[in-house]
Amino acid sequence: MGRGPRQITTEDELYAAAVGALARRAYSVLEMRRYLDRRAGDGALAAPVLGRLRAEGLVDDARYARQFARDRSANRRQGHFRIARELRARGVADRYIEAALDELEPETDEAAMIRRRIQSWLRRHSMADPSALDQRRTASLYQSLLRAGFPGDRIRAELHRLGRSAESLPAQDPDEE
């Protein structure tokens, strides 16, 4: 079993370790607090280092939420529900999440993203023709799109556009309740 990360005993070393971690990837305030708590030999070191990082603008939940939402939407083609769920899990406040998603709204076409994900799903399942989808596979595709964070009504509209019946699918997805 591993011992975990080396414990740091000075504030300057802990700050340097935090800046190094931030050079590798962005952190929310909660994630950075957890990182600092794990690395600090003395629990009292983490709070002033986190305060310094926040004061210098190196850790900022509003910027983190915007960057995360843009990345997940553009690169992973995830919907707003999934992005919001993941940001909440990372400790980002709802006001920052909503602002990031509102900023993202004009530049994303969810219907096009759903269509691309459907085409990708069809290729992965060796199905060139969407009309070959039976009820079980349509339900599987629908669930896959829900997990990706898209609203159920948009998914049903795109499936209907493909000629697939969405009547047997739930009228409302769990995240919309």
Backbone torsions as a table, in degrees:
resi	resn	phi	psi	omega
1	MET	NA	140.9	179.9
2	GLY	-78.7	154.8	179.8
3	ARG	-83.8	-17.3	-173.8
4	GLY	97.3	-175.4	-177.2
5	PRO	-70.3	154.9	177.8
6	ARG	-62.4	133.6	-179.5
7	GLN	-78.3	132.2	-178.0
8	ILE	-101.7	138.7	-172.9
9	THR	-111.8	-7.2	178.8
10	THR	-121.5	153.2	-178.5
11	GLU	-65.0	-39.6	-179.9
12	ASP	-64.8	-42.1	178.1
13	GLU	-65.7	-39.1	179.3
14	LEU	-66.3	-39.4	176.6
15	TYR	-62.8	-44.9	179.5
16	ALA	-62.2	-40.1	178.0
17	ALA	-65.1	-39.2	179.3
18	ALA	-66.3	-42.2	178.4
19	VAL	-64.3	-38.7	176.5
20	GLY	-63.0	-41.2	178.0
21	ALA	-65.1	-40.2	179.1
22	LEU	-67.9	-25.6	176.9
23	ALA	-69.4	-27.8	179.9
24	ARG	-82.4	-38.5	179.4
25	ARG	-162.9	163.6	178.7
26	ALA	-80.0	151.1	178.6
27	TYR	-129.4	144.0	168.8
28	SER	-78.0	169.5	179.9
29	VAL	-60.9	-43.8	-180.0
30	LEU	-63.6	-43.8	178.8
31	GLU	-62.4	-40.8	179.9
32	MET	-67.7	-39.5	177.9
33	ARG	-59.5	-44.5	178.9
34	ARG	-63.8	-41.6	178.7
35	TYR	-60.6	-48.2	-179.0
36	LEU	-64.3	-40.4	178.6
37	ASP	-62.1	-38.8	178.5
38	ARG	-67.1	-37.8	-174.9
39	ARG	-84.4	-27.2	-174.8
40	ALA	-75.4	129.6	174.3
41	GLY	-70.1	-33.5	178.8
42	ASP	-116.1	123.2	-177.1
43	GLY	-58.8	-22.7	-178.5
44	ALA	-74.8	-13.0	-179.7
45	LEU	-75.1	-30.3	-171.4
46	ALA	-66.0	-43.2	-175.2
47	ALA	-60.7	-49.4	179.7
48	PRO	-66.3	-33.2	178.6
49	VAL	-67.6	-43.2	177.8
50	LEU	-62.8	-41.3	176.7
51	GLY	-60.4	-40.9	178.9
52	ARG	-66.3	-42.2	178.9
53	LEU	-63.0	-40.1	178.8
54	ARG	-68.7	-42.0	-179.8
55	ALA	-63.6	-34.4	179.8
56	GLU	-84.0	-2.9	178.1
57	GLY	77.6	15.2	179.5
58	LEU	-80.2	-25.3	176.4
59	VAL	-125.7	116.2	-176.3
60	ASP	-148.0	115.1	-176.6
61	ASP	-63.8	-34.8	-179.6
62	ALA	-65.0	-47.2	178.8
63	ARG	-66.5	-40.9	179.2
64	TYR	-60.2	-44.5	-179.5
65	ALA	-63.2	-42.7	179.1
66	ARG	-62.6	-46.6	-178.9
67	GLN	-64.4	-45.2	-178.9
68	PHE	-62.3	-46.1	-178.5
69	ALA	-64.1	-43.9	178.9
70	ARG	-61.3	-45.7	-178.3
71	ASP	-63.8	-49.0	-177.0
72	ARG	-67.1	-33.1	179.0
73	SER	-72.9	-47.3	-175.3
74	ALA	-76.7	-46.2	-172.9
75	ASN	-88.3	-39.8	-177.4
76	ARG	-102.4	-3.7	179.6
77	ARG	51.1	50.6	178.0
78	GLN	-97.2	149.6	178.8
79	GLY	-83.1	171.5	-174.6
80	HIS	-63.2	-37.2	-178.9
81	PHE	-63.0	-42.8	-179.4
82	ARG	-67.8	-42.6	179.3
83	ILE	-61.4	-45.4	179.9
84	ALA	-62.6	-42.8	-179.5
85	ARG	-61.6	-43.5	-178.7
86	GLU	-69.6	-37.4	177.4
87	LEU	-65.8	-40.1	176.8
88	ARG	-61.3	-40.9	178.8
89	ALA	-63.4	-25.3	178.9
90	ARG	-91.0	6.2	173.3
91	GLY	85.4	15.8	-179.5
92	VAL	-83.5	136.6	-178.1
93	ALA	-68.1	148.2	-178.3
94	ASP	-57.5	-35.1	-178.5
95	ARG	-63.9	-35.9	177.5
96	TYR	-73.2	-37.0	178.5
97	ILE	-63.6	-49.0	-179.5
98	GLU	-61.4	-41.5	179.2
99	ALA	-64.1	-41.5	-180.0
100	ALA	-65.3	-42.4	-180.0
101	LEU	-70.0	-35.8	176.3
102	ASP	-64.4	-38.9	178.4
103	GLU	-67.4	-32.8	-177.7
104	LEU	-77.4	-28.6	-173.5
105	GLU	-49.8	-50.9	-176.1
106	PRO	-65.6	-25.9	-175.8
107	GLU	-95.7	0.5	179.2
108	THR	-116.4	141.3	175.4
109	ASP	-113.8	95.0	-175.7
110	GLU	-59.9	-37.4	-179.9
111	ALA	-61.1	-42.7	178.6
112	ALA	-66.1	-39.0	178.3
113	MET	-63.6	-41.1	178.4
114	ILE	-63.6	-44.1	179.5
115	ARG	-60.9	-42.2	178.3
116	ARG	-63.6	-41.0	178.9
117	ARG	-67.3	-36.4	176.9
118	ILE	-63.1	-46.7	179.5
119	GLN	-61.1	-41.0	178.1
120	SER	-63.4	-43.4	178.9
121	TRP	-61.5	-43.5	179.5
122	LEU	-63.0	-42.1	177.7
123	ARG	-63.7	-43.5	179.9
124	ARG	-61.5	-30.8	-178.8
125	HIS	-99.9	17.2	177.0
126	SER	52.1	47.9	179.9
127	MET	-125.4	106.2	-179.6
128	ALA	-78.3	-29.1	-174.6
129	ASP	-111.5	118.0	179.4
130	PRO	-63.1	-19.9	179.4
131	SER	-70.9	-13.4	178.2
132	ALA	-79.1	-4.5	179.7
133	LEU	-70.2	124.0	173.1
134	ASP	-90.1	-178.4	-175.8
135	GLN	-62.6	-39.6	-178.7
136	ARG	-66.0	-44.1	-179.8
137	ARG	-72.0	-33.4	175.5
138	THR	-62.8	-42.6	178.2
139	ALA	-64.7	-38.8	178.3
140	SER	-64.3	-44.2	177.5
141	LEU	-62.0	-44.2	179.0
142	TYR	-59.1	-47.2	179.7
143	GLN	-63.4	-38.6	177.9
144	SER	-61.3	-42.8	179.5
145	LEU	-69.5	-34.9	175.5
146	LEU	-64.3	-43.7	179.0
147	ARG	-62.9	-29.3	178.2
148	ALA	-74.5	-9.2	172.9
149	GLY	99.0	19.0	-179.9
150	PHE	-94.6	149.1	179.7
151	PRO	-70.0	142.3	-176.8
152	GLY	-58.9	-37.5	-178.3
153	ASP	-66.7	-37.2	178.1
154	ARG	-70.3	-37.6	178.3
155	ILE	-62.6	-48.0	-179.6
156	ARG	-60.9	-37.8	179.1
157	ALA	-64.3	-42.1	179.9
158	GLU	-70.4	-37.2	176.1
159	LEU	-65.3	-39.7	177.8
160	HIS	-63.6	-39.9	178.6
161	ARG	-61.1	-32.5	177.6
162	LEU	-78.4	-6.8	-178.9
163	GLY	92.7	9.7	178.4
164	ARG	-93.9	137.4	178.8
165	SER	-76.1	128.9	178.2
166	ALA	-105.2	14.2	-176.6
167	GLU	-66.2	-34.5	-177.3
168	SER	-82.8	-4.3	-179.4
169	LEU	-85.0	155.2	179.0
170	PRO	-58.7	147.1	-179.7
171	ALA	-74.5	-22.4	-176.8
172	GLN	-142.9	137.5	179.4
173	ASP	-88.5	160.3	-173.5
174	PRO	-60.2	-33.6	-177.9
175	ASP	-74.4	-16.3	-177.8
176	GLU	-87.9	-6.8	-177.2
177	GLU	-72.6	NA	NA
